[in-house]
């Protein structure tokens, strides 16, 4: 038995405990409460920290970590084209695996113990296993042309079959039909059918941008123009991207809906009725100019919401406490009110909300006896008092490295240092960044652009 003592314990499911202890027996939490209670054991004082459940990143693209700073200040279509062309030309499987490993080292350093990753190459499952974290890797599938549907779904079946042997009690495989602008209606239906058949979790990017909105509703805009240049017919598909997924039966499998920036009251009602969760990515949404999702309205309606960093290609940081802070500030600015959401609301999104969104809330997301010992501790401000640890976690700690991180009782970060960093990894990822820059300087961005 190990007793982790902290200045503040924030269980999320119950009020904070001052000068508390979380007792861990093997992989599980045995006690959460005052330091003078609980079972006896080896006491480890974490110091002036706030001890939280391990944070949950409800949406990321770990294989793209090496693209940090490579896609800044671009419009959405050009951002996608540069990303797609560069990944194909520069980043092979080994490079993508190193990129994912580096992203996980960064995430663990920021107290993130669980990840919901959408991945084209399939390397992230291996990287998550190696890192000892918890999560779901959603294998992406693409195919805007209905003539590609059979081939795309057959390839996806093969990919899933080749990945499932890597599943463990901590990590599992899902599928992700990428987005309405890269997936035709037939492929959406086929992917939902495959998810039901194989009992796989599913995720999809949806209602993210104005150009996606134009494509689905008006069969217009730059995405529509690009598809027509490829000889793919484009027609109006639905009243909104969310209504498209409802009509196609995709919402019947309760996929994780990534972004949901451009949703109205009808869409929110449809999401609630389906029971589908949402991954809210406030920094990425803002950086790409997509807008501010109606988080207040979704929460008021009862939508399950978690927070995601999105990729380092669209965010540059993997800091879920920073996402919580930004989610709060953006909504208060949008609503012109200091009343909602509260710090407690957004800290819940970073923990139990994300756990619910990716289906791990039975074992993670709160500090309770019987749950897995997924823990993250952050140093409090040493120069001033902390009257409210929840407010401190949201407003003051964002941007700070975790002092301590553990997954299922296994310590990954101690005294602010990663215990098992991969030798040479930063240098290899730096080299990938240099290769990407060289490709861009050589005019690679314009190759294959339509």
C-alpha positions as CSV (number, residue, x, y, z in Angstrom):
1,X,0.0,0.0,0.0
2,X,1.3,3.5,-1.0
3,X,-0.2,6.6,0.6
4,X,0.2,9.7,-1.6
5,X,-0.1,12.8,0.5
6,X,-0.9,16.2,-0.9
7,X,-1.8,19.7,0.2
8,X,-5.0,19.3,-1.7
9,X,-6.9,16.3,-3.1
10,X,-9.5,17.0,-5.8
11,X,-11.5,13.8,-6.4
12,X,-13.9,15.5,-8.9
13,X,-16.7,13.3,-7.6
14,X,-16.6,14.8,-4.2
15,X,-15.4,18.0,-2.5
16,X,-11.7,18.8,-2.3
17,X,-9.8,17.5,0.7
18,X,-7.2,19.7,2.4
19,X,-4.0,17.8,3.6
20,X,-5.3,14.6,2.2
21,X,-4.2,11.2,1.1
22,X,-4.9,8.9,-1.8
23,X,-4.0,5.3,-0.8
24,X,-3.1,3.0,-3.7
25,X,-3.1,-0.8,-3.5
26,X,-1.5,-2.2,-6.6
27,X,-3.4,-0.8,-9.6
28,X,-6.4,0.5,-7.6
29,X,-7.3,3.3,-5.3
30,X,-8.1,2.0,-1.8
31,X,-8.8,5.3,0.0
32,X,-9.3,9.0,-0.6
33,X,-9.6,11.3,2.3
34,X,-7.9,13.1,5.2
35,X,-4.3,12.2,6.0
36,X,-5.2,10.9,9.4
37,X,-7.5,8.2,8.0
38,X,-7.3,5.3,5.7
39,X,-5.1,2.2,5.7
40,X,-1.5,2.1,6.7
41,X,1.2,2.0,4.2
42,X,4.4,3.6,2.7
43,X,3.6,7.3,2.8
44,X,5.0,9.4,0.0
45,X,4.5,13.2,0.5
46,X,4.0,14.9,-2.8
47,X,4.3,18.3,-1.1
48,X,2.4,21.5,-2.0
49,X,0.5,20.0,-4.9
50,X,-3.1,19.6,-6.0
51,X,-3.6,15.9,-6.7
52,X,-6.2,15.2,-9.5
53,X,-7.5,12.2,-11.4
54,X,-5.3,11.7,-14.4
55,X,-6.3,14.1,-17.2
56,X,-8.1,12.8,-20.3
57,X,-7.3,14.1,-23.8
58,X,-10.5,13.4,-25.6
59,X,-9.1,14.1,-29.1
60,X,-5.6,14.2,-30.5
61,X,-3.5,13.1,-33.4
62,X,-0.3,12.0,-31.8
63,X,1.4,10.9,-35.1
64,X,1.4,14.6,-36.2
65,X,3.4,15.9,-33.2
66,X,6.5,16.5,-35.4
67,X,4.4,18.9,-37.5
68,X,4.2,21.4,-34.6
69,X,4.8,24.9,-36.1
70,X,4.7,23.6,-39.7
71,X,1.1,24.6,-40.5
72,X,0.6,27.9,-38.7
73,X,-1.5,30.8,-40.1
74,X,-3.1,28.9,-43.0
75,X,-6.7,28.7,-44.1
76,X,-8.3,25.4,-43.4
77,X,-8.2,23.9,-46.9
78,X,-4.5,24.9,-47.4
79,X,-3.8,23.6,-43.9
80,X,-5.2,20.2,-44.8
81,X,-3.5,20.0,-48.2
82,X,0.0,20.9,-46.7
83,X,-0.5,18.4,-43.9
84,X,-1.6,15.6,-46.3
85,X,1.1,16.1,-48.9
86,X,3.9,16.5,-46.3
87,X,2.9,13.5,-44.3
88,X,2.9,11.4,-47.5
89,X,6.2,12.7,-48.8
90,X,8.3,13.0,-45.6
91,X,6.9,10.9,-42.7
92,X,7.3,7.1,-43.1
93,X,6.0,4.7,-40.5
94,X,9.0,5.0,-38.2
95,X,8.9,8.7,-38.3
96,X,5.2,8.7,-37.4
97,X,5.8,6.3,-34.6
98,X,8.6,8.6,-33.2
99,X,6.2,11.5,-33.6
100,X,3.6,9.7,-31.6
101,X,6.0,8.6,-28.9
102,X,7.2,12.2,-28.5
103,X,3.6,13.5,-28.2
104,X,2.9,10.9,-25.5
105,X,6.0,11.9,-23.5
106,X,4.8,15.5,-23.6
107,X,1.3,14.6,-22.7
108,X,2.3,12.4,-19.7
109,X,4.5,15.3,-18.6
110,X,1.3,17.5,-18.5
111,X,-0.5,14.9,-16.4
112,X,-2.5,13.3,-19.3
113,X,-3.1,9.6,-18.5
114,X,-5.7,8.8,-21.2
115,X,-5.9,9.6,-24.9
116,X,-8.5,9.4,-27.6
117,X,-6.4,9.5,-30.8
118,X,-7.5,9.4,-34.4
119,X,-4.7,7.9,-36.5
120,X,-4.2,7.3,-40.2
121,X,-1.1,5.1,-40.0
122,X,-2.1,2.9,-37.0
123,X,1.2,3.5,-35.1
124,X,-0.4,5.2,-32.1
125,X,-1.6,1.9,-30.5
126,X,2.0,0.7,-30.3
127,X,3.1,4.0,-28.9
128,X,0.4,4.0,-26.2
129,X,1.3,0.5,-25.2
130,X,5.0,1.4,-24.9
131,X,4.2,4.5,-22.9
132,X,1.9,2.7,-20.4
133,X,-1.0,5.1,-20.9
134,X,-4.7,4.4,-21.2
135,X,-6.7,5.1,-24.4
136,X,-8.5,4.4,-27.6
137,X,-6.8,4.7,-31.1
138,X,-9.4,5.3,-33.8
139,X,-8.1,4.0,-37.1
140,X,-9.0,6.6,-39.7
141,X,-10.7,5.8,-43.0
142,X,-11.1,8.1,-46.0
143,X,-13.0,8.0,-49.2
144,X,-15.0,10.9,-50.7
145,X,-15.8,9.0,-53.9
146,X,-18.6,6.4,-53.6
147,X,-16.7,4.2,-56.0
148,X,-14.0,3.9,-53.4
149,X,-16.3,2.7,-50.7
150,X,-15.9,-1.1,-51.0
151,X,-12.1,-0.8,-51.2
152,X,-11.9,1.7,-48.3
153,X,-14.0,-0.5,-45.9
154,X,-12.1,-3.7,-46.9
155,X,-8.8,-1.9,-46.2
156,X,-10.2,-0.8,-42.8
157,X,-11.2,-4.3,-41.9
158,X,-7.7,-5.5,-42.7
159,X,-6.1,-2.7,-40.6
160,X,-8.4,-3.5,-37.6
161,X,-7.6,-7.2,-37.8
162,X,-3.9,-6.4,-37.8
163,X,-4.2,-4.1,-34.8
164,X,-6.4,-6.0,-32.3
165,X,-3.6,-8.2,-31.1
166,X,-2.1,-5.1,-29.6
167,X,-5.1,-4.4,-27.4
168,X,-4.7,-4.6,-23.6
169,X,-6.8,-3.7,-20.6
170,X,-5.4,-0.1,-21.0
171,X,-5.7,0.4,-24.8
172,X,-8.1,-0.6,-27.5
173,X,-8.9,0.0,-31.1
174,X,-11.8,2.0,-32.7
175,X,-12.5,3.4,-36.1
176,X,-12.9,6.9,-37.5
177,X,-14.5,7.8,-40.7
178,X,-12.6,11.1,-41.0
179,X,-15.1,13.9,-41.8
180,X,-18.0,14.8,-44.1
181,X,-15.5,16.4,-46.6
182,X,-13.4,13.2,-46.9
183,X,-16.0,10.5,-46.4
184,X,-19.0,9.9,-48.7
185,X,-22.4,8.9,-47.5
186,X,-21.9,5.2,-48.4
187,X,-18.7,5.0,-46.5
188,X,-20.2,6.6,-43.4
189,X,-23.0,3.9,-43.5
190,X,-20.5,1.1,-44.0
191,X,-18.3,2.3,-41.2
192,X,-21.2,2.5,-38.8
193,X,-22.2,-1.0,-39.8
194,X,-18.6,-2.2,-39.2
195,X,-18.6,-0.6,-35.8
196,X,-21.7,-2.5,-34.8
197,X,-20.5,-5.7,-36.2
198,X,-17.1,-5.7,-34.5
199,X,-18.3,-3.8,-31.4
200,X,-15.8,-1.0,-32.0
201,X,-16.0,2.6,-30.6
202,X,-16.2,5.2,-33.4
203,X,-15.2,8.8,-33.7
204,X,-15.6,11.4,-36.5
205,X,-14.7,15.1,-37.1
206,X,-18.0,17.0,-37.7
207,X,-19.5,20.5,-37.7
208,X,-16.0,22.0,-37.5
209,X,-15.7,24.6,-40.2
210,X,-17.6,27.0,-42.5
211,X,-16.3,25.2,-45.6
212,X,-17.6,21.8,-44.3
213,X,-21.0,23.5,-43.6
214,X,-21.1,24.9,-47.2
215,X,-20.2,21.5,-48.7
216,X,-22.9,19.6,-46.8
217,X,-25.7,22.1,-47.0
218,X,-25.1,24.0,-50.2
219,X,-22.8,21.7,-52.2
220,X,-20.6,24.8,-52.5
221,X,-17.3,26.2,-51.3
222,X,-13.7,25.2,-51.7
223,X,-14.2,21.6,-50.6
224,X,-17.0,21.1,-53.1
225,X,-14.8,22.7,-55.8
226,X,-11.9,20.4,-55.0
227,X,-14.1,17.3,-55.2
228,X,-15.6,18.3,-58.5
229,X,-12.1,18.8,-59.9
230,X,-11.4,15.2,-59.0
231,X,-14.5,14.1,-60.9
232,X,-16.6,13.4,-57.8
233,X,-20.2,14.5,-57.9
234,X,-21.3,16.9,-55.3
235,X,-24.9,17.6,-54.2
236,X,-26.7,18.9,-51.1
237,X,-26.6,16.2,-48.4
238,X,-28.5,17.5,-45.4
239,X,-29.6,20.5,-43.3
240,X,-26.4,20.3,-41.3
241,X,-23.4,18.0,-40.8
242,X,-25.0,16.6,-37.6
243,X,-28.3,16.0,-39.4
244,X,-26.3,14.2,-42.1
245,X,-24.9,11.8,-39.6
246,X,-28.3,11.2,-38.1
247,X,-29.9,10.5,-41.5
248,X,-27.1,8.0,-42.4
249,X,-27.5,6.1,-39.1
250,X,-24.0,7.1,-37.9
251,X,-25.4,8.5,-34.6
252,X,-27.0,5.2,-33.8
253,X,-23.5,3.8,-32.8
254,X,-22.9,6.9,-30.5
255,X,-19.7,8.1,-32.1
256,X,-17.4,10.6,-30.4
257,X,-18.3,13.8,-32.3
258,X,-15.1,15.9,-32.6
259,X,-15.4,19.7,-32.6
260,X,-19.2,20.5,-33.0
261,X,-18.4,24.2,-33.4
262,X,-21.2,24.9,-35.8
263,X,-24.3,23.3,-34.2
264,X,-27.7,24.9,-33.5
265,X,-30.4,24.0,-31.0
266,X,-31.8,21.3,-33.3
267,X,-28.4,19.7,-33.7
268,X,-27.8,19.7,-30.0
269,X,-31.1,18.0,-29.5
270,X,-30.2,15.4,-32.0
271,X,-26.9,14.8,-30.3
272,X,-28.6,14.4,-26.9
273,X,-31.2,12.1,-28.3
274,X,-28.5,9.8,-29.8
275,X,-26.4,9.8,-26.6
276,X,-23.3,10.7,-28.6
277,X,-20.5,12.4,-26.7
278,X,-18.5,15.5,-28.0
279,X,-14.8,16.2,-27.9
280,X,-14.4,20.0,-27.5
281,X,-11.1,21.4,-28.7
282,X,-11.2,25.2,-27.9
283,X,-7.6,26.0,-28.7
284,X,-7.5,24.3,-32.1
285,X,-11.0,25.7,-33.0
286,X,-9.7,29.2,-32.2
287,X,-6.3,28.9,-33.9
288,X,-7.9,27.7,-37.2
289,X,-10.5,30.4,-37.1
290,X,-13.4,28.0,-36.8
291,X,-15.1,29.8,-33.9
292,X,-16.3,29.0,-30.4
293,X,-18.5,26.0,-29.9
294,X,-21.7,26.5,-27.9
295,X,-20.4,24.7,-24.9
296,X,-22.8,26.2,-22.4
297,X,-25.8,25.1,-24.5
298,X,-24.4,21.6,-24.9
299,X,-23.8,21.2,-21.2
300,X,-27.2,22.6,-20.3
301,X,-28.8,20.1,-22.7
302,X,-27.0,17.2,-21.1
303,X,-24.4,16.4,-23.8
304,X,-21.4,14.4,-22.6
305,X,-18.4,16.6,-23.3
306,X,-14.6,16.0,-22.9
307,X,-11.7,18.3,-23.8
308,X,-9.2,17.6,-26.6
309,X,-6.0,19.2,-27.6
310,X,-6.3,18.2,-31.3
311,X,-3.0,17.7,-33.0
312,X,0.2,19.7,-32.4
313,X,-0.2,20.7,-36.1
314,X,-3.3,22.8,-35.1
315,X,-2.6,23.6,-31.4
316,X,1.1,23.4,-30.7
317,X,0.5,22.4,-27.1
318,X,-0.7,19.3,-25.3
319,X,-2.0,20.8,-22.1
320,X,-5.5,19.8,-21.1
321,X,-5.6,22.2,-18.1
322,X,-4.8,25.0,-20.6
323,X,-7.7,23.7,-22.7
324,X,-10.0,23.8,-19.6
325,X,-8.9,27.4,-19.0
326,X,-9.5,28.4,-22.6
327,X,-12.9,26.7,-22.7
328,X,-14.0,28.7,-19.7
329,X,-12.6,32.0,-20.9
330,X,-14.0,31.6,-24.4
331,X,-17.5,30.8,-23.2
332,X,-17.6,33.6,-20.7
333,X,-16.4,36.0,-23.5
334,X,-19.0,34.6,-25.9
335,X,-21.8,34.8,-23.3
336,X,-20.5,38.1,-21.8
337,X,-21.1,36.6,-18.4
338,X,-18.8,35.6,-15.5
339,X,-21.4,33.1,-14.3
340,X,-20.8,30.1,-16.6
341,X,-19.1,27.8,-17.1
342,X,-17.5,27.5,-13.7
343,X,-13.9,26.3,-13.0
344,X,-15.5,23.2,-11.5
345,X,-17.4,22.6,-14.7
346,X,-14.4,22.7,-17.0
347,X,-12.2,20.7,-14.6
348,X,-14.8,18.0,-14.8
349,X,-14.6,18.1,-18.6
350,X,-10.8,17.6,-18.3
351,X,-11.3,14.5,-16.2
352,X,-14.6,12.6,-15.8
353,X,-16.2,14.3,-18.9
354,X,-13.4,13.0,-21.1
355,X,-13.5,9.6,-19.4
356,X,-17.2,9.4,-20.2
357,X,-16.7,10.6,-23.7
358,X,-14.3,7.7,-24.5
359,X,-16.0,5.1,-22.4
360,X,-13.5,4.7,-19.6
361,X,-15.5,6.4,-16.8
362,X,-15.9,3.1,-14.9
363,X,-12.2,3.0,-14.2
364,X,-10.9,6.6,-14.6
365,X,-11.8,10.2,-14.4
366,X,-12.4,10.5,-10.6
367,X,-10.5,9.6,-7.4
368,X,-12.7,7.0,-5.8
369,X,-11.9,3.7,-4.0
370,X,-12.0,0.8,-6.5
371,X,-11.1,3.0,-9.5
372,X,-7.8,2.7,-11.3
373,X,-4.9,4.7,-9.7
374,X,-4.6,7.2,-12.6
375,X,-3.2,10.3,-10.9
376,X,-1.8,13.7,-11.8
377,X,-0.3,16.2,-9.3
378,X,0.6,19.8,-10.0
379,X,2.6,22.2,-7.9
380,X,0.6,25.0,-6.4
381,X,1.8,28.6,-6.5
382,X,4.6,28.8,-3.8
383,X,4.3,32.5,-3.5
384,X,0.7,32.9,-2.4
385,X,-2.2,31.2,-0.7
386,X,-4.5,28.7,-2.4
387,X,-8.0,29.1,-1.1
388,X,-9.8,27.1,-3.9
389,X,-7.8,24.2,-5.4
390,X,-10.3,23.8,-8.3
391,X,-9.9,27.5,-9.3
392,X,-6.1,27.2,-8.9
393,X,-6.1,24.1,-11.2
394,X,-7.9,26.0,-14.0
395,X,-6.7,29.5,-13.7
396,X,-3.1,29.2,-12.2
397,X,-1.7,25.8,-13.1
398,X,-2.3,25.7,-16.8
399,X,1.0,25.7,-18.7
400,X,2.8,23.9,-15.8
401,X,4.4,20.4,-16.0
402,X,3.0,17.7,-13.7
403,X,4.9,17.0,-10.6
404,X,3.7,13.4,-10.5
405,X,1.8,11.2,-13.0
406,X,0.7,7.6,-12.6
407,X,-1.4,5.2,-14.7
408,X,-2.9,2.1,-13.0
409,X,-0.5,2.7,-10.1
410,X,2.6,2.7,-12.3
411,X,4.5,5.9,-11.8
412,X,5.4,7.7,-15.1
413,X,6.5,11.1,-13.8
414,X,8.1,11.7,-10.4
415,X,9.4,15.1,-9.1
416,X,8.5,16.6,-12.5
417,X,10.7,14.2,-14.5
418,X,9.7,11.5,-16.9
419,X,11.0,8.2,-15.5
420,X,11.6,6.4,-18.7
421,X,12.3,8.9,-21.5
422,X,13.2,7.3,-24.9
423,X,16.9,8.0,-25.7
424,X,17.5,10.1,-28.7
425,X,13.8,10.8,-29.3
426,X,14.0,14.6,-29.1
427,X,16.8,14.7,-31.6
428,X,15.0,12.4,-34.0
429,X,11.8,14.5,-33.9
430,X,13.9,17.7,-34.4
431,X,15.3,16.0,-37.6
432,X,11.8,15.3,-38.8
433,X,11.0,19.0,-38.3
434,X,14.0,19.9,-40.4
435,X,13.0,17.4,-43.1
436,X,9.5,18.9,-43.3
437,X,11.0,22.4,-43.6
438,X,13.3,21.3,-46.4
439,X,10.4,19.7,-48.2
440,X,8.4,23.0,-47.9
441,X,11.4,25.1,-49.1
442,X,11.8,22.8,-52.1
443,X,8.2,23.5,-53.2
444,X,6.7,20.3,-52.0
445,X,3.5,22.0,-50.8
446,X,2.3,22.5,-54.4
447,X,2.7,18.9,-55.5
448,X,-0.6,17.1,-55.8
449,X,-2.7,20.1,-54.9
450,X,-6.1,20.1,-56.6
